[in-house]
């Protein structure tokens, strides 16, 4: 018999059981990452995050699960639905709380419907839909799921998507010079100039992983992260204890790029790696030097991929400035179940137009690729 068990913390499920389901090298789905957010003060109900994970059992056997959160707002999700909440409010209906299936503060595609097989995945989706109705929730949202998992989602759910910019080494480049050689001459010249600006400013770069990072390095990186969020008027949700937790729990997967000037660390970027992919996460600086952001966040990330044989570099959401630096558009996917079918059907044409607009934008960008190779010869990406 199938039974959906709701977990108010990942402490309620053994780490090996959770990790055995997703079969992924994506570090953000690891039990240690998600539970670390809970353990170290990164998720607070007053900020809109209340853990409500789903675990589907067939008898005593765990066959599917999903990282879930009751949300009392739409912050930290990167799939924007504020207009939907306002529409509900105009009709005197409550949009919040809603149920989010995703990873907090992390616009990274990865497994969301963790399951032993496709049939169990479809059963999990049905259970999520039923449970949300039983609880009187307005909606269920599955953000940044891989395209392969969308096959488990019924047509009743709304379809949304967006574009991010990723770097891929499909050509087998071995050095940064190889990569530059594939770009058109103007882009190649601009990147060389930006890197030279950093060198002339007296900046040296030090790269360490969790094994090699000392506590001063972690404190410095955390201060840069906080400064960046504060400058944008946002509250830094992650804690120093969480940074330290990552260094302990995934020491080989955590990478810090630290910029030093006159013996002092003045800037830093944090990355996580998993499988064949590098993920850029956070950045900050004490001095806004020309080219420093691009060097720490993009060029050093590409250098890491080339050095370690990684194929993909995902530097984070948004940012058209990435195109000129070799990053090309990739589609992201999300699915949304609204319990009120009237609202769902009213929003369906809007979602279809949004999707068409995203595809037009993706195609436009691809026609202005920074690479010398003709567009027709490049593989399509989705």
N, C-alpha and C positions, 0 to 999 in steps of 0.2 A: 504494500500500500504506500502511495506517495504522501509525503507530509512535508509542508513548507515550515521550516523553523526560522524564526526571526532572531537575529543576534544583535544585541545592543553593544557588543564589543567583539573584536576578533579574538579576545582572550577566551571566548567561549568555544573556539574550535581549534584543534591542534594544528600547528604550523604545517606539518608534513601533509595533512589532509588537504588543506587549502592549496598549498603549492602543487600538489599532485594533479589538481584539476585543470589549472590553466596551461600547464605544459609550455610556458612561455619564458623567454629570456627578458621580457620587458620588466625592468626593475620596479616599476610603479605598481605592479600587480602582486608583488611578493608580500607575503604575510608580514615580514619584518618592516617593510615600508609603511603599509597601511596601519598596522598596529602601532608603529612608532609615532604616527600622527596622533593617535589616541593617547598613548602613554605620556607624551611629552608636551601636552598643552596646546596643540595646534588646532584642535577642533573644539569649539565652544558653542553651546546652544544659543548664547546671546549674539554670536556671529552668524547664526543660521545653520549650524552643522550639528546634527544629532545622529550618530551612527545607527543604522537599521539595515544590517546586512541580511541577505537571503541565503538560506541553505536548504536545498531540496534533497530529501532522503527517500530512498526506496527501501522500506524496512529500516534496517540499521546501516545501510550503505549510502554514503554521500555521493550523489550522482550529478549535482549541479550547484552552483553558488554564484552570487553577485555582490560586489562591494556597493553598499547602498547607504543613503543618508536622507533623513527627513530634513527638508529645507524650509526655513521660514523667510527666506529671501532668495535672490538669484545671484548673489555675489560669489566670486571665485569659481565660476563654472565655465566661462568662455564660450557658451552658446547662449545668446542673449534672448530672453523672453519677457523682458519688462513690459513690453506692449501688451502681451497676452494677460499679464497680471492686472494691468490697468483696465483692460476690457472686461475682465471678470468683475473688478471692483465697480465699474460703472453700472453693472447689472445687479449689484448687491450680492455677488457671490464671492466666496473665499477661494482664492487661488493657492494660498499657503495654508497649511503645509503641503508641499508636494514631495514626491519621492524621486530622488536622483540616483541613478545607477552610473557610477563614474568614480574618478579619482580626484579628491579635493585639490583645488588650485593647480591642476595639471592638464593643460590642453594637449595631451599626447595620445595618439591612437594606440589602442592596445585591447586585449581581451576584456570583455565586460560580462559576457554570459559564459561563465566558466562551467564546462560540462564534460562528461565522459564521452558523449557522442552527440550527434545532431538531434536525435530524438529527445534526449534529456534536455538539450538546450531549448527546444520548442516547448517542452513541458514546463521549464522554468519560466519562460515568458508568459505562458498561460497562468501560472501560479502568481506571478507578480501582478498581472492584471486583475485577477480575482481578489487577491489580498488588498490591493489598493481600493477596490470597490467596497470590500468589507469594512475598511477603515474610514471610508468616506473621504478619501483623498481626491483632490481635483485631477491629479495627473501622475504619470510615471515618465521619466525622461532617461534615455540611455545615450550618454554623450561619448563621442570619440570612439565608437566601436569600429572594429575592422570590417571591411566590406563583406568578408566571408560570413560574418555573424548576422548580417542583415537578412539573410535567407530565413532565419528563424522568426522574424517579426511579421505578424499578420498585416494585411493591407489596411486594416482599420487604423493603424498607427500612422502618424504624420511623418513625412520625410523631410529632413533638413540636412544641410551640408555647408561647407565653407572651403577655403583654400589656405594652405600653409605653404611655406617655401622650404624645401629640403635640398640638401646636397647629396649626390650619389656618385659613386665611383664605378660607373658601368664600363668605363674604358680601360680599367686596369692601371690607372696612374700609380706610380711608385714614389714620386717626389712632388713637392709643391711646384717645382719648375715644370714638371709634366702637366700638372693641372693648369698652370698659367698658359702653357703653350696651346691649350685647347680653346682658350678664350679669344675673342676678337682683340685687335691691337689696342683699342682705346681702353677696354676694361682691364686688359693686362697691365697697361701703363699706369692706370689709376691705382690698382692694387699695389704695385711696386712703390708708387709714391707714398701711399698711406703707410706702408710698412717702414719705409725709410724715415718718415716723419717721427715715428715712434723711436726708432734707433737713434736719430739725432737728438731727441729729447733726453737721452741718457737712460732710457728704460731698459731693464733686463727682465726677462721672463723666466719664472721658475714654475715648473709643473710637478705636482706631487699627487699621489693617490692617498687613500685613507691610511694605508700602512705608513707612508712617509710624512703625513701631515702631523705637526705637533699642535698643541692646544692653542698656541698663539696664532697659527695659521687659520684654525677654525674660528677663533674669536674675530680675527681680521675679516674673514669672508662674511661672517654673520653681520658685522658692522656695515660692510658695503651693501649687503642685501637690505638691511634696515634703512640705510640712507636713501637707496633708490626708491623704496616704497614710500618713505616719508616725503621725498621730493614730489612725488605724484599725488600726494594727499591721501595715500592709502595706509592702512594699518598693517604692519608686517605680521602675518599670521604664524609663520614658522618660528620656532624658538631655538636658542643656542643649544639646548639639550637635544633637540632633534638633529641638529647638525652633527653633534658629537655621536649621537646614536647611529647616524649613517656611516660615520667613519669606523665605528666598531662593527656594525652588522654587515656592511658591504664594502669592506676596505679596498678591495680591488676594483670595485665598480664606481667608487666616488673619485672624481678627479678635480683638483683645484688648479687653476691657472692664475698665478699671482704675479703682478707687475711691481717691480721694485725700482726705486730711484734713490740714489745716494744712501743705499743700505736700508731704506725704509719701504715697507709694503704700502703702496698707494692705491692699488686697484686689484680687483679679482673677479674671476668668473668660475662658477661651479657647473660641473657636468656629471651626468651619470651614464654609465655604459651598460649595455646588455646585448648579448648575442653579437650581431654584426652591426649594431647601431649605437651611435653616440647621441646623447640628449643634452642640449644646452638648457640650463635652468635659470640661474640667477647671476646678476652682475652688479657691480657698484664701483665707485671711484671717489677719491678725495680731490683729484685734480682732473679737470676736463681738458685733457691734452688732445690735440688733433690726431685722429686715427687710433687712439688707444682702445676705444670701444670695439672697433672692427677687429683690431689685432687680438684682443683677449677673447672675444665672443665668437668670432668667425674664423679668422686665419689660424689661430692656435687650435681650434677644433678640427679644422681640415688637416692640420699637421698631425694631430693625434690619430685621426682616422688613417692617414697614409702610413704612419709609423706602426700602428697596431693592426693593420689589415682590415679595418672596419669599412663597410660598404656604404652606409647611410649615416648622414648627420642631420638631425632634426634640431634646429637651434631655438625653437619656440614659436609662439603664435605671432601672426601679423608681420608687417615690415617689408614694404616693397623695396626698400633699400638693399635687401638681400639679393635681389635679382641680379644686379650689376656685379655681385660678388660670387656668382656661380650657382645660386640656389634657384631651383625651378618649382613651379606650382604643383601641388599634390592635393587631391580632394580629401576632405574629412567627412565623416558620416555621423548622423545622430538620428534617433527615432523617438517619437513622442506620442504617448497615449493620453488623451483627454477624456475623462469619464463622461463629460457632457457632450453628447454626440452633436448637438446643435453647434456648439463652439468649434468642435473638431471639423465639421464639414464647412463651416464658414471660413476657417483658416486654411483649408486644403488648397484653394486656388492661390492664396498668398504664398504658401510653401512651394508650390509648383513654379511660380514666377521667381521666387528667390533662388531655387535650384537652377533655373534657366539662366538667371543673371550670373550666378557663380560659374557656370560652364562657359558662358560667353567671356567672362573675365579671364578664366584659365586659358582659353584658346587665344585670346588677345595677347596675353603675356608670352605664351609659347611662340607666337609669331615674332616676338622681339627677344628671342633667346640671346644670352651673352656669349654663346659658344659659336665658333667658326663653322662647326659642322652644320650642314643644312637641316632645317627642321624636319623635312620629310624622312631623313635618315635616323632620326632620334626615336627611341621607343616611347610609346604613350605611357603616361603615368596616371594612376588613379588612387 
